[in-house]
């Protein structure tokens, strides 16, 4: 990662809000030349600080209606094997390793409660998972 100054940090913040913002509008907001924005973007992409651009959808626009966080305690040194198994599950949106009581937090999704029940059944059978706790996400207040 490169050393970033305030312009880089502000540029990244603007792109987080609108990844489709034009170079001209970014330059105007940052009060710098278009070339400065283009050079900064090129540098941030080249060094891997920015790895891509994406689209964020409101939860209601997505096909899957059930979303949850599952916290997972892993037996012994089986975290890598558990992570590898969970990475292959299409219902697992994201995985995070943590410290404290739980070793892994999995973001899950399904299109119905019945499908979600099947997801949880699969996860509970993963070798190396000692225990888990799941909370359904009811509403989103900030993306």
N, C-alpha and C positions, 0 to 999 in steps of 0.2 A: 504494500500500500504506500502511496506517495504522501508527502507532506501536503496537506490541503490548507489553503488560506480561506479567508471569509468569502471570497467570490466563489470558490469551488463549493463550499458548504451551502451557500445560498443557491447556487445553480442546482445542486442535488436536491435541495428542499423544493425548489420550483418544479423540477422534473417529477418528484414524488407526487406533487399535486396534479400535474398534467404532463404526462410523458410525451404528449403530442404537441406541446407548445413549440411554436416556430422559433428558430434561432433569432429572428428579428424581435419577436416579443420578449424572449428571454433577455436579449441584449438591452432592450429598452427598460425592462424592469430592474435589471442589475446596473443600469447606467454605465455600460461598457460598450465597446465596439462589437459588431457582429463577428468579426474575425477573432476577437478574444473569446467569445462563447464557442465558436467552432473549434479553436485550438484547445480550449479547456476540455470540451467534450471528447475530442480526439485523444487527448492525453489520458483522460479518465477511462475511456474505453480500452486504449492500448495497454494500460498497466493493470487492467482487470478490476479497477475500483468499481466501475459500472459494468455489470455482466450482461445486461439486457434491459429491455423495456417491456412492459406488460400492460394488460387491461385489467382493471378491477371492476367486478360486477357487484351490484347490490345483491344481498342474499336472496331476495325474492325473485330475481331474474334467473337464478340458477336452477337447473333441473333437480338437484338434490335438495330436499327440504329439511332433512334431519341433520343437524351438525352437533358435534360433541367433542369434549376433551376427555381423554382417558389417561389417567396417570398410572404408571406401571412400575412395580418393584421387580427387579431382576434377580434371579438366583445366581450367587457367586459371580464368576467372570463370564457370564453368558450374554452380556450386553451386545457385543458385536453380532452374535448369531441372531439375537432377537431383533435387532435393528435391520439386519439383512432380510429376515423373514417379513417383517412389517413393511419394508420398502416395496416388496412385491405385491402387496395387497392394494387393489384399486380403490378401496374405500378409505385408505389412509392418505389424507391430504398433505400432512406435514409431520415430521418427527423432530423432537427436541430432546437433547440430553440435559439433565438437570442435576442439581445437588440437593441434599436434604433427604426427606423421607422417600421420595420417588426418584427413580433413575431416568425415566423417559416420560415425556408427555406426547401423546399422539392426538393429532387433530383428525377426526373421523367425519365421514359424510355418508348419507344414504338417502334414497328417494322416498322411503316410507319407514314406519316403525317396524314392520315385518322384516324389511331388508336390513334395518339397523340391528335387529335382534340376531340375524344371521351373521352380521359383521362381528358383533360382540362374541358370539359363539366361536367363530374362527379364531379370534384374538385370544380367547381364554385357553385355547388348545395349543398355543405356540409354546414349544419347549423352551424353558428358561424363564418364563414369566411366573413369579412367585405369587403376586397379587396385583389387583388393579382396582381402580375406582373411576367411574364415569359420570360426567355431568353433561346434561344436554344444554346446548346454547339456545336460549329462548329468544333473545333479540340482540341486535348489534347497534351500538351507539356511536362508534367511530371506526373507520377503516383506515 
